Amino acid sequence: MQNSRHSGGGAQAPASRWKQVLLTLLIFIALLALIGEALWQNICYNRTHYTAEFYQIHSRKLTQSCRVVFLTDLHLREYGQDNCELVQDIHSLAPDLILLGGDLVTYGEGSNYDNMLSLCSQLSEIAPVCGVLGNHEDELYFLDGDQALVEKFTAAGVTILRNQEARYTVRDNVISILGVEGSPEDFYNYGASTFMDSVEPQTDYDLRICLAHVPTYFPEHLENYSFELGLAGHTHGGIVRLPKIGPLYSAEEGFLPDYAGGSYGLANNATLIVSRGLGDSSWVPRINNVPELSVIDID
């Protein structure tokens, strides 16, 4: 009798363990499916939505406040038919200036960027528009021979700054915009250093903003010059943003980059704002990283 009971109990124990293993496996698969679905929903959301991020900085010389809207890294993306949603949002923000950080186009997808030219034409009816070229515009211009690119954007109402300055008067305040072309390694080779040296002695402005496509340009070179606000993009917010950690990767800084989205202080006491951008340029999707329209109020 005892042997019979002992044998029966031994047969049931393995079966019970297998049920536990199977249950654990099913729970694990269900959790993976839930995580996968959540990631997919997040990726899809980030392809069709953006958020307006508001920043505020102070200027010692401005007598009245100024609002700047900064767009960068659209990479041909449209929000609504012919970007009607984006244009309407910018119109409602009533900016004094609209600045572009480059990479409106995408190299490798041909030279059809008419939707970006249309966007710029619409924006130029809201406020003055100026900006710099990104690496994708440079590649189309220099590698694909699209020599008309700058002229096309100029005809669409954009003042393209290629190591150049533009000035605007906003309610009696003179605002100087510096546009530096290329990347940090180009600084001494293609005119950026000479340009920045030439404008450094100027003091006849009330606010100076410096534009460069690549954010590491600022700590490596540009923070040695006088301006109050720097604007950059390029990093797409680090592509993946880890909770409580921040951006995952940028080409210039590698993993856990310092300059991949947000507001930073520079050595010249200027504020650097790095936008997460409004589009994607590769197969790697944004995760936990909503595209950004930057709105900067300066008073």
Buried (B, 14 or more C-beta within 10 A) or exposed (E): EEEEEEEEEEEEEEEEEEEEEEEEEEEEEEEEEEEEEEEEEBBEEBEEEBEEBEBEBEBEEBEEBBBBBBBBBBBBBBBEEBBEBBBEBBBEBEBBBBBBBBBBBBBEEEBEBEBBBBBBBBBBEBBBBBBBBBBBBBBBBEEEEBEEBBEBBEEBBBBBBBBBBBEBEBEEBBBBBBBBBBBBEBBEEEBBBEBBEEBEEEEEBBBBBBBBBBBBBBBBBBBBBBBBBBBBBBBBBBBBBEEEEBBBBBEBBEEBBBBBBBBBEBEBEBBBBBBBBBBBBEEEBBBBBBBBBBBBBBE
